Amino acid sequence: MKYKIFNYIAVFFSLALVTTSCVQDEDLLQVDPNVETAGSFWKTDQDAIEGVNAAYSSLLTDGTYMRSTPLLLDARADDSRTNSPWASMYNVGHFNSNVADAAIYGWAYETYYQGIYRANQVLANVPAIEFQDAALKNRILGQAHFLRGLYLFHAVNMFKSVPVPTDVSVKYPQKSEAEGWAQVIADFKDAAELLPTSYDNISGLDKGEKGRATKGAALGYLGKAYLFTKDFANAKATFRQVIDLGVYSLVANYRDNFTTANENNSESLFEVQMSREAGDVDLGWGGIPASGWGKTSARAITYAPRAFGWTDVQPSWALFNEFHDEKTTAGDLDPRLDATIFYNKPGGMKLYGKDFATFYAASPADLNDIFCRKYQNSDGEFSDEYDWRSGINERLLRYADILLMYAETLNETGDTPGAYTYIQMVRNRVGLPDLATAKPGMSQDQMREQLGHERFLEFPLEGHRFDDIRRWGWLQNGAKLAWLKSRDAEFNSYTPGREYYPIPQLEMDNNPGTIQNDSY
């Protein structure tokens, strides 16, 4: 059922087109009876399903999780580095995106608002549709609230002060960062009220379908929005709700979170559904959809090891070295290292069916370098990533993140001893020693540092690290910024204000009064 969400997407796209005219004579307005319009479309529960599926589809194009959004989230952090020959991509990782070139960040901005507009169409039109099944109607509206909240979460998080559309109007003024977060929180609240815990035990058109937003996903993102706005009390209560649902658990094998082998598993609260089998083989670069579009990702080829893809993004040496800081209780290296990074491992390591040391023997630079393994189709089924078509689902929110964010809120609300329990749940999976024994009685500040370390090793190259750096205020802390520069030279390019991307020039031109972010 994973792929059924893709089935109806193409039907809906033409409804997202908005036209304006200065012509006043109603006699000149002609409607082509062979073309579906918003006025003729929103009639049935099937229409509503197709409409919300179209809102999901904005997660699959180049501006979002086909490629650009992972790059925007990963490239600036100290767990990654980029020496891409493409200037736009290189600049993303070096705090040097500029208004004159909106490639990557501008595509993301555009696609977030495409997704918001599609969600708004659902919220504007579905309430008037008569449903035989009221629960199905609520689920569709809940998904629209979730998706609008998710797209706006990305927009506010990366661009700071942005428009906050809540209907299908064409123009919306720029709002403050606080107003943006307030709408994100409101949408996730509404979604959590309307969505089911699972689609397995329901009836209706969406029965059993994987990949749709759930109550757990909405609560998880609601807690995250509270955390990002430093509302620790509400974040703590919301993460507790997720835990108390009793439906999530960590998978035994950490690597199962980044391959096709165990998608939509017990650890996943929400993931973007990719598939080599759904749709056709073309990539969804953006704009008006074409019948040849597939539902695959270009993340793998972009992050792939040398000679297996473009190698635009690589892990940082700071990440590689920090994985060596603590051994497991069995005396081994943290197993997350091998799940995250390809390297010349003593005893050998395979990539795409080839021995690392043998394959790179003729290139000392590559032999002694490190490459991304996470989200790579590298276990032998494929010889490389050059067909641009990865079918690995992008896991946006994992239960491990809920546990560590909950631990953070406990620490921030005065229960530092309580944080140990939830940190240890994550450590236990990879066999690390009991933290309460290794580092007993930590202060609040010491626990903050420990959480930074734990999150760094649990979520590298998953789009979380730079968000953590920014929300913890490290870029405004002279000592912390110096530390970041010492372990990642790309931070030498940072100037205040560059923690956000520029507002695209097209938005500045089309939305008079928009104020550009600082330093651009």
C-alpha positions in Angstrom: 0.0 0.0 0.0 3.1 2.3 0.3 2.6 3.5 -3.3 -1.1 4.1 -3.4 -0.7 7.7 -2.3 0.9 8.4 -5.7 -2.0 7.1 -7.8 -4.2 10.1 -7.9 -1.6 13.0 -7.8 -1.5 13.9 -11.5 -5.2 14.4 -11.8 -5.1 17.3 -9.3 -2.2 19.4 -10.4 -4.0 21.7 -12.8 -6.1 23.0 -9.9 -3.1 24.7 -8.4 -2.9 27.2 -11.3 -4.1 30.7 -10.5 -4.9 33.2 -13.2 -5.6 36.9 -12.9 -7.0 39.3 -15.4 -7.9 43.0 -15.7 -10.8 42.2 -18.0 -14.1 43.1 -16.3 -16.6 41.8 -18.9 -18.0 38.6 -17.6 -19.0 37.6 -21.2 -15.4 37.2 -22.0 -14.9 34.5 -19.3 -15.0 31.1 -21.0 -14.7 27.7 -19.3 -13.3 24.8 -21.3 -15.7 21.9 -20.5 -12.8 19.4 -21.1 -10.6 20.9 -18.4 -11.1 20.2 -14.7 -11.3 23.4 -12.6 -11.5 24.1 -8.9 -15.2 24.9 -9.3 -15.9 21.5 -10.9 -13.5 19.3 -9.0 -14.3 19.4 -5.3 -17.4 17.2 -5.3 -16.7 13.8 -3.7 -14.6 12.0 -1.1 -12.4 10.7 -3.9 -11.7 14.3 -5.0 -10.7 15.1 -1.5 -8.3 12.2 -1.3 -6.8 13.3 -4.7 -6.5 16.8 -3.4 -4.6 15.9 -0.3 -2.4 13.5 -2.3 -1.4 16.5 -4.4 -0.3 18.3 -1.3 1.9 15.3 -0.4 3.4 15.4 -3.9 5.2 18.7 -3.2 7.5 16.6 -0.9 8.8 14.7 -3.9 10.2 17.4 -6.2 13.7 19.0 -6.4 12.9 21.8 -4.1 12.1 19.5 -1.3 13.1 15.9 -0.7 14.1 14.9 -4.1 17.3 16.8 -3.4 17.4 20.5 -2.3 15.9 20.3 1.2 18.4 17.7 2.5 21.2 19.8 1.1 20.0 23.0 2.7 19.7 21.3 6.1 22.9 19.3 6.0 25.5 21.3 4.1 26.2 24.0 6.7 26.6 21.8 9.7 29.8 20.4 11.2 28.9 16.8 10.4 29.3 17.5 6.7 31.5 19.3 4.1 31.0 20.2 0.5 33.5 20.8 -2.3 30.9 20.7 -5.0 32.0 22.1 -8.4 28.6 23.6 -8.7 28.9 27.0 -7.2 25.3 27.2 -5.9 25.8 23.9 -4.0 29.2 24.9 -2.7 27.9 28.2 -1.5 25.1 26.5 0.5 27.8 24.7 2.6 29.9 27.9 3.0 27.3 30.4 4.2 27.6 32.2 0.8 24.2 31.7 -0.9 23.4 35.0 -2.6 20.3 36.8 -3.9 21.6 36.9 -7.4 21.5 33.1 -7.6 18.4 31.4 -6.1 19.3 27.9 -7.2 18.6 25.3 -4.5 17.4 27.6 -1.8 15.0 29.4 -4.1 13.6 26.1 -5.4 13.0 25.0 -1.9 11.2 28.3 -1.0 9.0 28.0 -4.1 8.1 24.4 -3.4 7.2 25.0 0.2 4.7 27.6 -0.9 3.4 25.3 -3.6 2.7 22.7 -0.9 1.1 25.3 1.3 -1.2 26.4 -1.5 -2.2 22.9 -2.2 -2.9 22.2 1.4 -4.9 25.4 1.6 -7.1 24.2 -1.3 -8.0 21.1 0.7 -8.8 23.2 3.8 -10.9 25.6 1.7 -12.9 23.1 -0.3 -13.2 19.8 1.6 -15.4 21.2 4.4 -18.2 21.8 1.9 -18.1 18.2 0.5 -20.7 15.8 1.8 -19.0 12.6 3.1 -20.6 9.3 3.9 -17.7 8.8 6.4 -17.1 11.8 8.7 -13.9 10.2 10.1 -12.4 10.1 6.6 -13.2 13.8 6.2 -11.4 14.6 9.4 -8.4 12.5 8.4 -8.1 14.4 5.1 -8.4 17.8 6.9 -5.9 16.6 9.5 -3.4 15.7 6.8 -3.8 19.1 5.1 -3.1 20.8 8.4 -0.1 18.6 9.0 1.3 19.3 5.5 0.7 23.0 5.7 2.4 23.0 9.1 5.4 21.0 7.8 6.0 23.2 4.7 5.7 26.3 6.8 8.0 24.8 9.5 10.7 24.5 6.8 10.0 28.0 5.5 10.2 29.7 8.9 13.1 27.5 10.1 15.3 28.3 7.0 14.1 31.8 5.9 12.9 33.3 9.2 10.3 36.0 8.4 8.0 34.7 5.6 4.4 35.0 4.4 1.9 32.8 6.3 -0.9 31.9 3.8 -4.0 30.4 5.4 -6.3 30.5 2.4 -6.1 30.4 -1.4 -5.4 34.1 -1.9 -2.5 34.9 -4.3 -0.7 37.6 -2.2 0.3 37.4 1.4 2.5 39.9 3.2 5.7 38.9 5.0 5.0 38.1 8.7 7.3 38.0 11.7 9.2 34.9 12.7 7.0 34.6 15.8 3.8 34.8 13.7 5.2 32.1 11.4 5.9 29.7 14.4 2.5 30.5 15.8 0.8 29.2 12.7 3.0 26.2 12.5 2.0 25.3 16.1 -1.7 25.9 15.4 -1.6 23.6 12.3 0.1 20.8 14.1 -2.3 21.1 17.0 -5.3 20.9 14.6 -3.6 17.9 12.9 -3.1 16.0 16.1 -6.7 16.4 17.0 -7.9 15.1 13.6 -5.5 12.4 12.7 -5.5 8.7 13.7 -2.6 6.9 15.4 -2.5 4.4 12.5 -4.3 3.8 9.2 -4.3 0.0 9.8 -7.5 -0.3 11.8 -9.8 2.2 10.1 -12.3 2.0 7.2 -12.4 4.2 4.1 -10.4 5.1 1.0 -7.2 5.5 2.9 -7.3 2.2 4.9 -3.9 0.6 5.4 -2.0 3.2 3.5 1.5 3.9 4.6 3.1 7.3 4.5 0.1 9.4 5.5 0.5 11.7 8.5 -0.6 10.3 11.8 -1.3 11.7 15.3 2.2 10.7 16.4 3.8 12.6 13.5 1.7 15.7 14.2 2.5 15.6 18.0 6.2 15.0 17.2 6.4 18.1 15.0 4.3 20.1 17.4 6.8 19.2 20.2 9.6 20.1 17.9 8.1 23.5 17.1 7.7 24.2 20.8 11.3 23.2 21.4 12.6 25.4 18.6 10.7 28.4 20.1 12.1 27.5 23.6 8.7 26.6 25.1 10.2 23.8 27.0 7.2 23.0 29.2 4.8 22.5 26.3 7.5 20.6 24.3 8.0 18.3 27.3 4.3 17.6 27.6 3.9 17.0 23.9 6.8 14.6 23.6 5.4 12.8 26.6 2.2 12.3 24.6 4.1 10.7 21.8 5.8 8.3 24.1 2.6 7.5 25.8 0.9 6.5 22.5 2.8 3.3 23.0 3.2 2.6 19.2 6.8 3.6 18.6 10.0 1.8 19.4 13.6 1.8 18.3 14.5 -0.7 15.7 17.3 -3.1 16.7 19.5 -2.3 13.7 20.3 1.4 13.4 21.1 1.1 9.7 17.5 -0.1 9.0 16.5 3.6 9.2 18.3 4.4 6.0 17.7 1.7 3.5 14.7 0.2 1.6 14.9 -2.9 3.8 12.7 -1.7 6.7 10.8 1.3 5.6 7.9 2.7 7.7 9.2 0.8 10.7 8.4 1.1 14.4 10.9 4.0 14.8 9.5 6.2 12.0 7.0 8.9 12.8 7.0 10.4 9.4 8.9 9.7 6.2 8.7 10.8 2.6 7.7 7.9 0.4 10.1 7.2 -2.5 9.8 4.3 -4.9 11.6 3.1 -8.0 8.4 1.2 -8.9 5.9 4.1 -8.7 5.5 6.4 -11.6 7.9 6.6 -14.5 11.7 7.2 -14.6 12.0 11.0 -15.0 13.0 13.2 -12.1 10.6 15.7 -10.7 12.6 18.9 -11.2 9.6 21.2 -10.5 7.0 23.2 -12.4 4.1 21.6 -14.0 4.2 17.8 -13.5 4.8 15.5 -16.5 3.5 12.0 -17.0 7.1 10.7 -17.1 7.9 11.8 -13.5 9.0 9.1 -11.1 8.8 9.1 -7.3 12.5 8.8 -6.6 15.3 10.8 -4.9 18.5 12.3 -6.2 20.0 12.4 -2.6 22.0 9.2 -3.2 23.8 10.4 -6.3 24.5 13.8 -4.7 26.0 12.4 -1.5 27.6 9.2 -3.1 31.2 8.2 -2.7 33.7 9.1 -5.4 33.2 7.2 -8.7 29.7 6.1 -7.6 28.0 9.5 -7.8 28.8 13.2 -7.6 30.3 13.3 -4.1 28.9 16.9 -3.6 28.5 16.2 0.2 30.9 14.2 2.4 31.0 13.6 6.2 33.3 15.8 8.2 36.4 14.6 9.9 35.0 16.0 13.1 32.2 13.5 12.8 34.5 10.6 12.0 36.8 11.4 14.9 34.0 11.9 17.4 32.7 8.4 16.7 36.0 7.2 18.2 35.5 9.0 21.5 33.6 6.2 23.2 33.7 2.4 22.8 30.8 0.0 23.3 30.6 -2.2 26.4 32.1 -4.9 24.2 35.1 -2.7 23.4 34.1 -2.1 19.8 33.7 1.2 17.9 30.2 2.7 17.9 28.3 0.8 15.1 26.7 4.0 13.9 30.1 4.9 12.4 29.9 2.1 9.8 26.2 2.8 9.1 27.1 6.5 8.4 30.5 6.6 6.8 32.5 4.7 4.2 36.2 4.6 5.1 39.3 2.5 4.8 38.4 0.3 7.7 41.0 -2.2 9.1 39.6 -5.6 8.1 37.8 -4.2 5.1 34.6 -2.5 4.1 32.4 -3.1 1.1 30.7 -0.4 -1.0 28.5 -1.3 -4.0 29.9 -4.8 -3.9 33.5 -3.7 -4.0 36.2 -3.6 -1.4 37.0 0.0 -0.3 40.8 -0.4 -0.1 41.0 -2.3 -3.4 38.8 0.0 -5.3 40.6 3.2 -4.2 44.1 1.7 -4.1 45.2 3.7 -7.2 43.9 7.0 -5.6 45.7 7.7 -2.3 43.5 10.8 -1.8 40.3 8.8 -2.0 41.8 5.8 -0.1 42.4 8.1 2.8 39.1 10.0 2.5 35.7 9.4 4.0 32.3 9.2 2.2 28.6 9.1 3.0 27.0 5.7 3.5 23.7 6.8 5.0 20.9 6.7 2.4 23.1 5.1 -0.2 22.0 2.0 -2.3 25.4 0.5 -1.5 24.7 -3.0 -0.2 25.4 -4.7 -3.5 22.0 -4.5 -5.3 23.3 -1.5 -7.4 26.7 -0.9 -9.0 26.5 2.9 -8.5 24.0 5.8 -8.2 24.3 7.2 -11.7 20.7 6.6 -12.8 19.7 9.3 -10.3 16.8 7.1 -9.0 17.0 6.2 -5.3 13.9 4.6 -3.9 15.0 5.0 -0.2 12.4 6.8 1.9 13.6 10.0 3.6 12.9 9.6 7.3 12.0 13.1 8.5 11.2 12.2 12.2 12.4 9.2 14.1 11.5 8.0 17.6 15.1 8.4 18.6 14.7 12.1 18.0 11.6 12.2 20.2 13.5 10.5 23.1 16.5 12.8 22.9 14.3 15.9 22.5 12.3 14.8 25.5 15.5 14.3 27.5 16.5 17.9 26.4 13.2 19.3 27.7 13.6 17.4 31.0 17.0 19.0 31.4 15.8 22.5 30.5 12.9 22.2 33.0 15.0 21.3 35.9 14.9 17.5 35.8 18.5 16.7 34.7 18.6 13.3 36.5 15.5 12.3 34.5 17.2 13.0 31.2 19.6 10.1 31.7 16.9 7.5 31.2 15.8 8.6 27.7 19.4 9.3 26.5 20.3 5.7 27.6 17.4 4.2 25.6 19.2 5.5 22.4 22.7 4.5 23.7 21.5 1.0 24.5 20.7 0.2 20.9 24.3 0.6 19.9 25.8 -0.9 23.1 27.2 2.2 24.7 27.9 2.1 28.4 25.4 3.3 31.0 25.8 7.1 31.0 24.6 7.4 34.6 27.6 5.3 35.6 30.1 6.8 33.2 29.1 10.5 33.9 27.0 10.6 37.1 25.5 13.8 38.5 25.9 16.1 35.5 24.9 19.7 35.9 22.4 21.2 33.5 25.2 22.8 31.5 27.1 19.5 31.4 24.0 17.7 30.2 23.5 20.3 27.5 27.0 19.4 26.2 26.3 15.7 26.5 23.0 16.0 24.5 24.9 17.9 21.8 27.3 14.9 21.6 24.5 12.3 21.6 22.5 14.1 18.9 25.6 14.6 16.8 26.3 10.9 16.6 22.7 9.7 16.4 21.5 12.0 13.6 24.5 13.0 11.3 23.5 13.8 7.7 19.8 13.7 8.6 19.3 17.5 8.5 19.2 18.1 12.3 22.7 19.3 13.3 22.6 22.8 11.9 19.2 23.4 13.4 20.6 22.3 16.8 23.6 24.7 16.4 21.3 27.6 15.6 18.6 27.0 18.2 21.2 26.5 20.9 22.7 29.9 20.2 26.2 28.6 19.4 26.7 31.0 16.5 26.3 33.9 18.9 28.6 32.4 21.5 32.2 33.4 20.8 33.7 30.3 22.4 31.3 27.9 20.6 31.8 29.6 17.2 35.6 29.4 17.6 35.2 25.7 18.4 33.0 25.1 15.4 35.6 26.9 13.2 38.4 24.7 14.7 36.6 21.5 13.6 34.9 22.7 10.4 36.7 25.3 8.3 33.5 26.1 6.5 32.4 28.1 9.6 35.1 30.6 8.9 32.7 31.9 6.2 29.9 32.5 8.6 28.8 36.1 9.3 25.9 37.0 11.6 22.6 36.6 9.8 23.8 33.8 7.5 22.2 31.2 9.8 19.2 31.9 7.5 19.0 31.7 3.8 18.2 34.8 1.7 14.6 35.6 0.7 14.6 34.8 -3.0 14.7 37.9 -5.2 11.6 36.8 -7.1 9.7 36.9 -3.8 11.1 40.4 -3.1 10.0 41.6 -6.5 6.5 40.1 -6.3 5.8 40.9 -2.7 6.5 44.6 -2.2 7.5 45.5 1.4 9.3 42.2 2.0 12.5 42.8 4.1 15.6 40.8 3.2 17.3 38.8 5.9 20.4 40.4 7.6 23.7 40.3 5.7 22.2 39.8 2.3 
